Amino acid sequence: MHTSLEQVDFDSINRGYNRIFKPNRLSIGLVIPIENYADNSVPTMEDHIERVQLAENLGFASIWLRDVPFDVPSFGDAGQIFDPFVYLGLLSGITKNITLGVSSIVLPTRHPAHVAKAAASADVLSKGRLVLGVASGDRPEEYPALNESYDDRSIRFRESFSYIKRMWQDKPAFNNHYGQLDGNINMLPKPVSNKLPLIVTGSSQQNISWIAENSNAWMTYPRKLDDQTHVINHFQHKVKEAGRAVQPIMQPLYIDLVDDPDFPPTPIHLGFRIGTRHLINYLSSLESIGVNHVALNLLFNQLNIPATLKRIADEILPNFSA
């Protein structure tokens, strides 16, 4: 079930990107909130700082925030409640090494100049640990609330993506939907490495060739292993067609870890209720088909969360890249 394309060294972009993406290896992170809130769309955020610091101390490779401006009933998940960029500022100060990821900033609902400046600020404050996931958005209710058009979000996503990359240059000059720069003004600060890794989430209303040509990694969603193998191989084929080396792949995974290590995987939303031995086997299968990073989501986890983190660190993390 291996991918048909040999993996080579990935680009070296910044500390955060380099830590979680290693060729032929899988690393493991966590989605914030690190708590069970399956019965309520709004998390408590209780002990959220302590749990992030615990995750770093236990050796998890990353933590991931989401861009959820409104508690939308049809979506049923308010994310971490706090604005991702404000929260990144806090997390930059209370952690030292863990990768800080966002999956994903909804580009058509924010001006790209603000995204570029906020992201660069978080990268500098964290000494190069930010990985910026971007998306076109999938909650239609947010667009009229922000007086934005939902139907043309694919075009605005591409223009925002381009604008953000140009803002990290020195005194850029260009013109698109979002504004005109004449080469006389400059955005500060610049990212630590003078650019940030941009990870496209899902399709973001783009075709696979555009993603293969432009993204520094691709975040796709969980599928049956045979289907995921096909999807990854197809993506890497498009990457090769674009004249690029193999690009990293990541995905989220919801888990409900149970006491019995031999408990077989039982499907839940985008994941499994599962024992540790089967989880190791499943993650090893993902590694073998070319997945480089998995962000675990404990929203449905029924056991004590700190104890679950410790158990994952003791029994699962040693099998994978840190």
MOZIWO-V625148 format. One record per residue. N is the residue number from 1. RES is the residue in one letter. SS is DSSP state (a for helix, b for strand, c for the rest). PHI is phi in whole degrees, -180 to 180 (none if undefined). D_FIRST is the distance of its C-alpha to the first C-alpha in Angstrom with 1 decimal. Layout:
BEGIN
N&RES&SS&PHI&D_FIRST, N&RES&SS&PHI&D_FIRST
END
This chain:
BEGIN
1&M&c&none&0.0, 2&H&c&-75&3.8, 3&T&c&-68&6.6, 4&S&c&-84&8.9, 5&L&c&-112&11.8, 6&E&c&-70&13.1, 7&Q&c&-83&14.5, 8&V&c&-119&18.3, 9&D&c&-59&21.0, 10&F&c&-80&21.5, 11&D&c&-59&25.1, 12&S&c&-94&27.5, 13&I&c&-110&29.2, 14&N&c&-154&30.7, 15&R&a&-58&30.4, 16&G&a&-63&28.6, 17&Y&a&-65&25.9, 18&N&a&-65&25.5, 19&R&a&-74&25.2, 20&I&a&-91&22.3, 21&F&c&-115&20.2, 22&K&c&-130&19.0, 23&P&c&-57&16.5, 24&N&c&62&13.3, 25&R&c&-131&14.9, 26&L&c&-118&15.3, 27&S&b&-115&18.9, 28&I&b&-128&20.5, 29&G&b&-127&23.6, 30&L&b&-135&25.7, 31&V&b&-92&27.2, 32&I&c&-89&31.0, 33&P&c&-73&32.9, 34&I&c&-93&31.7, 35&E&c&-161&33.3, 36&N&c&-91&33.1, 37&Y&c&-138&34.9, 38&A&c&-64&33.4, 39&D&c&-94&36.9, 40&N&c&-153&38.2, 41&S&c&-69&36.9, 42&V&c&-109&38.8, 43&P&c&-74&37.8, 44&T&c&-80&40.6, 45&M&c&59&39.3, 46&E&c&-66&41.0, 47&D&c&56&40.5, 48&H&a&-66&38.1, 49&I&a&-67&39.2, 50&E&a&-61&39.0, 51&R&a&-73&35.5, 52&V&a&-65&34.3, 53&Q&a&-65&36.1, 54&L&a&-63&34.6, 55&A&a&-59&31.0, 56&E&a&-64&31.9, 57&N&a&-64&33.6, 58&L&a&-82&30.7, 59&G&c&101&28.3, 60&F&c&-64&26.3, 61&A&c&-79&25.2, 62&S&b&-157&26.5, 63&I&b&-131&28.4, 64&W&b&-129&28.1, 65&L&b&-104&31.1, 66&R&c&-129&31.4, 67&D&c&-102&34.0, 68&V&c&-129&35.7, 69&P&c&-70&39.4, 70&F&c&-128&40.4, 71&D&c&-83&39.8, 72&V&c&-94&38.8, 73&P&c&-55&39.1, 74&S&c&-68&36.6, 75&F&c&-83&34.0, 76&G&c&74&34.9, 77&D&c&-158&33.9, 78&A&c&-87&36.3, 79&G&c&62&33.9, 80&Q&c&-86&35.6, 81&I&c&71&39.0, 82&F&c&-70&40.0, 83&D&c&-56&39.6, 84&P&a&-61&36.5, 85&F&a&-74&38.5, 86&V&a&-62&41.4, 87&Y&a&-65&39.0, 88&L&a&-60&37.2, 89&G&a&-61&40.7, 90&L&a&-65&41.2, 91&L&a&-64&37.8, 92&S&a&-62&38.4, 93&G&a&-85&41.5, 94&I&a&-106&40.3, 95&T&c&-130&37.1, 96&K&c&-126&36.6, 97&N&c&-128&33.0, 98&I&c&-66&30.5, 99&T&b&-68&28.9, 100&L&b&-105&30.7, 101&G&b&-113&28.5, 102&V&b&-124&29.6, 103&S&b&-138&27.3, 104&S&b&-152&29.1, 105&I&b&-70&32.5, 106&V&b&-83&33.5, 107&L&a&-62&34.9, 108&P&a&-67&37.1, 109&T&a&-101&39.1, 110&R&c&-134&40.1, 111&H&c&-74&41.9, 112&P&a&-64&39.7, 113&A&a&-64&42.5, 114&H&a&-68&42.4, 115&V&a&-62&38.6, 116&A&a&-61&38.7, 117&K&a&-69&41.6, 118&A&a&-63&40.4, 119&A&a&-66&36.9, 120&A&a&-63&38.5, 121&S&a&-62&41.0, 122&A&a&-64&38.3, 123&D&a&-66&36.5, 124&V&a&-66&39.7, 125&L&a&-64&40.8, 126&S&c&-94&37.5, 127&K&c&60&37.6, 128&G&c&84&34.6, 129&R&c&-108&32.2, 130&L&b&-88&31.7, 131&V&b&-120&28.6, 132&L&b&-103&29.6, 133&G&b&-82&27.4, 134&V&b&-133&29.1, 135&A&b&-153&29.0, 136&S&c&-92&31.3, 137&G&c&96&32.0, 138&D&c&-133&31.4, 139&R&c&-118&34.7, 140&P&a&-57&37.3, 141&E&a&-64&40.1, 142&E&a&-72&40.0, 143&Y&a&-68&40.9, 144&P&a&-65&44.4, 145&A&a&-64&45.1, 146&L&c&-107&44.6, 147&N&c&56&46.3, 148&E&c&-120&43.2, 149&S&c&-83&41.9, 150&Y&c&-84&38.6, 151&D&c&-71&38.3, 152&D&c&-106&38.2, 153&R&a&-65&35.9, 154&S&a&-65&33.2, 155&I&a&-67&35.9, 156&R&a&-68&37.2, 157&F&a&-61&33.8, 158&R&a&-64&33.5, 159&E&a&-68&37.1, 160&S&a&-65&36.8, 161&F&a&-56&33.6, 162&S&a&-65&35.6, 163&Y&a&-59&38.8, 164&I&a&-60&37.1, 165&K&a&-62&35.7, 166&R&a&-70&39.2, 167&M&a&-66&40.9, 168&W&c&-85&39.4, 169&Q&c&-79&41.2, 170&D&c&-87&44.9, 171&K&c&48&47.3, 172&P&c&-70&45.1, 173&A&b&-130&46.7, 174&F&b&-168&45.1, 175&N&b&-146&45.7, 176&N&b&-150&43.6, 177&H&c&-51&43.8, 178&Y&c&-87&44.0, 179&G&b&151&46.8, 180&Q&b&-127&48.3, 181&L&b&-118&48.4, 182&D&b&-105&50.9, 183&G&c&87&49.9, 184&N&c&-106&52.7, 185&I&c&-116&51.0, 186&N&c&-138&48.2, 187&M&c&-88&45.7, 188&L&c&-131&45.8, 189&P&c&-82&44.0, 190&K&c&-90&41.3, 191&P&c&-57&38.0, 192&V&c&-54&37.8, 193&S&c&-101&35.7, 194&N&c&66&37.5, 195&K&c&-163&34.4, 196&L&c&-120&32.0, 197&P&c&-70&28.3, 198&L&b&-108&27.9, 199&I&b&-109&24.8, 200&V&b&-84&24.6, 201&T&b&-100&23.7, 202&G&c&58&22.2, 203&S&c&-88&23.7, 204&S&c&49&27.2, 205&Q&c&66&28.6, 206&Q&c&-114&27.2, 207&N&c&-82&25.1, 208&I&a&-65&21.7, 209&S&a&-67&23.4, 210&W&a&-64&26.0, 211&I&a&-63&23.7, 212&A&a&-63&21.7, 213&E&a&-79&25.1, 214&N&a&-117&26.7, 215&S&c&-86&24.7, 216&N&c&-91&24.1, 217&A&b&-174&21.0, 218&W&b&-126&19.6, 219&M&b&-100&19.7, 220&T&b&-112&17.8, 221&Y&c&-104&18.0, 222&P&c&-62&15.8, 223&R&c&-143&14.0, 224&K&c&-58&12.0, 225&L&a&-57&8.3, 226&D&a&-63&7.6, 227&D&a&-67&10.7, 228&Q&a&-65&10.0, 229&T&a&-59&7.0, 230&H&a&-62&9.6, 231&V&a&-63&12.4, 232&I&a&-66&11.3, 233&N&a&-61&10.6, 234&H&a&-65&14.0, 235&F&a&-61&15.7, 236&Q&a&-66&14.9, 237&H&a&-64&16.1, 238&K&a&-67&19.2, 239&V&a&-61&19.7, 240&K&a&-64&19.7, 241&E&a&-60&22.2, 242&A&c&-80&24.3, 243&G&c&80&24.7, 244&R&c&-111&23.0, 245&A&c&-74&20.7, 246&V&c&-51&17.3, 247&Q&c&-108&18.3, 248&P&b&-66&17.4, 249&I&b&-124&15.7, 250&M&b&-137&17.0, 251&Q&b&-154&17.4, 252&P&b&-84&19.9, 253&L&b&-155&19.4, 254&Y&b&-80&22.4, 255&I&b&-133&22.8, 256&D&b&-124&25.6, 257&L&b&-80&25.4, 258&V&c&-105&27.4, 259&D&c&-64&29.3, 260&D&c&-73&27.5, 261&P&c&-64&24.5, 262&D&c&-98&23.1, 263&F&c&-64&23.6, 264&P&c&-72&20.7, 265&P&c&-64&19.1, 266&T&b&-117&21.6, 267&P&b&-61&21.1, 268&I&b&-128&23.6, 269&H&c&-56&24.0, 270&L&c&53&20.8, 271&G&b&176&19.7, 272&F&b&-145&20.5, 273&R&b&-87&23.4, 274&I&b&-160&21.7, 275&G&c&-93&22.6, 276&T&a&-64&21.7, 277&R&a&-65&19.6, 278&H&a&-70&17.3, 279&L&a&-67&17.3, 280&I&a&-59&16.3, 281&N&a&-64&13.3, 282&Y&a&-67&12.3, 283&L&a&-64&13.0, 284&S&a&-64&11.1, 285&S&a&-66&7.9, 286&L&a&-62&9.2, 287&E&a&-60&10.0, 288&S&a&-70&6.8, 289&I&c&-98&5.9, 290&G&c&107&9.5, 291&V&c&-83&11.9, 292&N&c&-104&15.0, 293&H&b&-153&17.4, 294&V&b&-125&17.9, 295&A&b&-102&21.5, 296&L&b&-78&22.4, 297&N&b&-116&25.1, 298&L&c&-100&27.5, 299&L&c&-53&29.6, 300&F&c&-100&29.0, 301&N&c&-70&29.1, 302&Q&c&-89&31.9, 303&L&c&-84&32.6, 304&N&c&-52&34.6, 305&I&a&-69&32.8, 306&P&a&-57&34.0, 307&A&a&-66&33.2, 308&T&a&-65&29.7, 309&L&a&-60&29.2, 310&K&a&-63&30.6, 311&R&a&-68&28.3, 312&I&a&-61&25.1, 313&A&a&-63&26.6, 314&D&a&-76&27.4, 315&E&a&-104&24.4, 316&I&c&-113&21.4, 317&L&a&-57&22.2, 318&P&a&-61&22.7, 319&N&a&-85&19.0, 320&F&c&-136&18.2, 321&S&b&-70&19.9, 322&A&c&-109&23.4
END
